[in-house]
Amino acid sequence: TLRITHPEKERFELCEIECGAATTLDELKDQICAKTGLQARILVMAKRYDADGDLDEAQRAALRAQAYVNWVPAEPGDTLGSVGYRNGDQCAFTYLGPAEEDLRPEFRAAEDVSVSSS
């Protein structure tokens, strides 16, 4: 299970998506778009951690606790397990469009209401 957050409002969680280590990032992207209304052609999946780095498990756990993302674009065929995702992590992606316009109404973040004095 991965947590999907609003592309522009990081602390606003949209939903959770059930998936496993063998799920490809392309499959996850399709699930995110189908559930939220975001457009696949402008959603760029990112690798969660440097899976080939010299980090031990304790260092990886510390980075996960800090929600660290290295923002390396995913390669075709990358799986959740191969790029370091663990159950409960926040999914890392960049959205290259106006998310509020594309999100389904139930996923749009509440806007701050300003009161005008006249």
C-alpha positions in Angstrom: 0.0 0.0 0.0 1.3 3.4 -1.0 0.1 6.8 0.1 -0.8 9.2 -2.8 -0.5 12.9 -1.9 -1.7 16.0 -3.8 0.9 17.0 -6.4 0.9 20.7 -5.2 0.0 20.3 -1.5 2.3 17.6 -0.1 0.6 17.3 3.2 -2.8 16.7 1.6 -3.2 12.9 1.2 -5.5 11.9 -1.7 -5.8 8.2 -1.2 -4.0 4.9 -0.7 -3.3 2.4 -3.5 -2.9 -1.3 -2.9 0.1 -2.6 -4.7 3.1 -5.0 -4.2 6.8 -5.0 -4.7 6.4 -6.5 -8.2 4.0 -3.7 -9.4 5.7 -1.6 -12.0 5.7 2.2 -11.7 3.8 2.3 -15.0 1.1 0.1 -13.5 1.0 2.3 -10.4 0.8 5.4 -12.5 -2.2 4.0 -14.3 -3.9 3.2 -11.0 -3.2 6.7 -9.7 -4.7 8.3 -12.8 -7.7 6.1 -12.9 -8.5 6.8 -9.2 -7.7 10.5 -9.0 -8.4 11.9 -12.5 -4.8 13.1 -13.1 -3.6 12.7 -16.6 -1.0 10.0 -17.3 0.8 11.9 -20.1 1.9 14.7 -17.6 2.5 12.6 -14.5 6.2 11.6 -14.1 6.9 8.8 -11.7 10.1 9.1 -9.6 12.3 6.5 -8.0 11.9 6.5 -4.2 15.5 5.9 -3.1 18.8 5.3 -4.8 18.3 1.6 -4.8 21.8 0.9 -6.0 23.5 3.2 -3.4 25.7 2.2 -0.4 23.0 2.7 2.2 22.4 0.1 4.8 18.9 -0.7 6.1 19.1 1.7 9.0 20.1 4.5 6.7 17.2 3.7 4.3 14.8 3.6 7.3 16.0 7.1 8.4 15.5 8.4 4.8 12.0 6.9 4.7 11.2 8.6 8.0 12.2 11.9 6.5 10.1 11.2 3.3 13.4 11.5 1.3 13.0 11.4 -2.5 15.9 11.5 -4.9 13.6 12.6 -7.8 15.2 10.4 -10.4 12.7 9.7 -13.1 11.6 6.1 -13.3 12.8 3.8 -16.1 10.4 1.5 -18.1 10.1 -1.7 -16.2 11.1 -0.3 -12.7 9.1 -2.0 -10.0 8.2 -0.7 -6.6 10.6 -3.1 -5.0 13.5 -2.3 -7.3 13.4 1.4 -6.6 13.1 1.1 -2.8 9.4 1.6 -2.0 8.1 -0.1 1.2 4.6 -0.6 2.4 3.1 2.7 3.7 5.5 5.0 1.9 4.4 8.1 0.1 4.5 7.8 -3.6 6.9 10.2 -5.4 5.8 11.8 -8.7 5.9 15.2 -10.4 2.8 16.5 -12.1 3.5 18.9 -15.1 0.0 20.5 -15.2 -2.6 22.2 -13.1 -3.5 19.4 -10.7 -6.6 21.1 -9.2 -8.2 21.3 -12.7 -7.5 17.6 -13.4 -8.3 16.0 -10.1 -11.8 14.5 -9.5 -13.9 16.9 -7.3 -13.6 14.6 -4.3 -9.8 14.9 -4.4 -9.5 18.7 -4.8 -7.9 20.4 -1.8 -10.0 22.8 0.1 -9.0 26.3 -0.9 -8.4 29.1 1.6 -11.5 31.3 1.8 -10.6 35.0 1.9 -13.1 37.5 3.2 -13.3 40.7 1.2 -14.4 43.8 2.9 -16.5 46.3 0.9 
